[in-house]
């Protein structure tokens, strides 16, 4: 009985093909079409994909093959999601700063 596959730091393009069911030429093409997809390359030009790259590839594949988005539509969807994530992160930071200010003010009031 084999255990769960250990998560590696980097995956080869062949590994990613097996994990995603996509051909290598599709992955290389998508690198040109989606700026977010930029696997590291060794000095010899070998692509090394991270787990985050594989998740992005799966999301692109879902948008294109299941949701039937065009490549441009998939790019827009990914940009929109990134904008929302950035917005949510910025809102969260603003909220946390406000909480810290309240804590700081209440601490000053208690010292008086």
C-alpha positions in Angstrom: 0.0 0.0 0.0 1.6 3.3 -1.1 1.3 6.3 1.1 0.4 9.8 -0.1 2.9 11.4 -2.5 5.2 13.8 -0.7 5.0 17.3 -2.0 8.2 18.3 -3.6 9.7 21.8 -3.9 10.0 21.6 -7.7 8.5 19.4 -10.4 9.7 18.8 -14.0 7.5 19.5 -17.0 7.0 15.8 -17.4 5.8 15.6 -13.8 3.4 18.4 -14.4 2.1 16.8 -17.6 1.3 13.6 -15.6 -0.3 15.5 -12.7 -2.5 17.7 -15.0 -3.1 15.6 -18.0 -1.8 18.3 -20.3 0.8 18.1 -23.0 4.2 19.8 -22.6 3.6 22.0 -25.6 0.4 23.3 -24.0 2.2 24.2 -20.8 5.0 26.0 -22.8 2.3 27.9 -24.8 0.4 28.9 -21.7 3.6 30.4 -20.3 3.5 32.9 -23.1 -0.3 33.5 -22.7 -0.5 33.9 -18.9 2.1 36.2 -17.3 1.3 34.7 -13.9 2.7 31.3 -15.1 6.4 31.6 -15.0 8.2 28.5 -13.8 11.8 28.9 -12.8 14.3 27.7 -15.3 17.7 26.2 -14.6 20.8 27.5 -16.4 20.2 24.8 -19.0 16.7 26.0 -19.6 14.9 23.2 -17.8 11.6 24.3 -16.3 11.0 23.7 -12.6 7.4 24.1 -11.5 6.4 24.8 -7.9 3.2 23.6 -6.3 1.6 27.1 -6.8 2.4 26.8 -10.6 0.6 23.5 -10.8 -2.4 24.9 -9.0 -2.5 27.8 -11.5 -2.2 25.4 -14.4 -5.1 23.5 -13.0 -7.2 26.7 -12.7 -6.3 27.8 -16.2 -7.3 24.3 -17.5 -10.6 24.4 -15.6 -11.4 27.9 -17.0 -10.5 26.9 -20.6 -11.7 23.3 -20.8 -14.6 23.2 -18.3 -15.9 26.8 -18.1 -15.2 27.2 -21.9 -13.4 30.6 -21.5 -11.3 31.8 -24.4 -7.6 32.4 -23.4 -8.4 36.1 -23.2 -11.4 35.4 -21.0 -9.3 33.2 -18.8 -6.7 35.9 -18.4 -9.4 38.4 -17.4 -10.8 36.0 -14.8 -7.4 35.4 -13.3 -6.6 39.2 -13.2 -10.0 39.8 -11.6 -9.4 37.2 -8.9 -5.9 38.7 -8.2 -7.5 42.1 -7.9 -10.0 40.8 -5.4 -7.3 39.0 -3.4 -5.3 42.2 -3.3 -8.3 44.2 -2.4 -9.3 41.8 0.4 -5.7 41.8 1.7 -5.6 45.6 1.7 -9.0 45.8 3.5 -7.7 43.3 6.0 -4.6 45.3 6.7 -6.6 48.5 7.1 -8.9 46.7 9.5 -6.0 45.3 11.5 -4.3 48.8 11.7 -7.6 50.2 13.0 -7.7 47.5 15.7 -4.1 48.2 16.7 -4.9 51.9 17.0 -7.9 51.1 19.3 -5.7 48.8 21.4 -3.0 51.5 21.6 -5.5 54.2 22.5 -7.2 52.0 25.2 -3.7 51.3 26.6 -2.9 55.0 26.9 -6.3 55.7 28.5 -5.6 53.0 31.2 -2.3 54.6 32.0 -3.8 57.9 32.9 
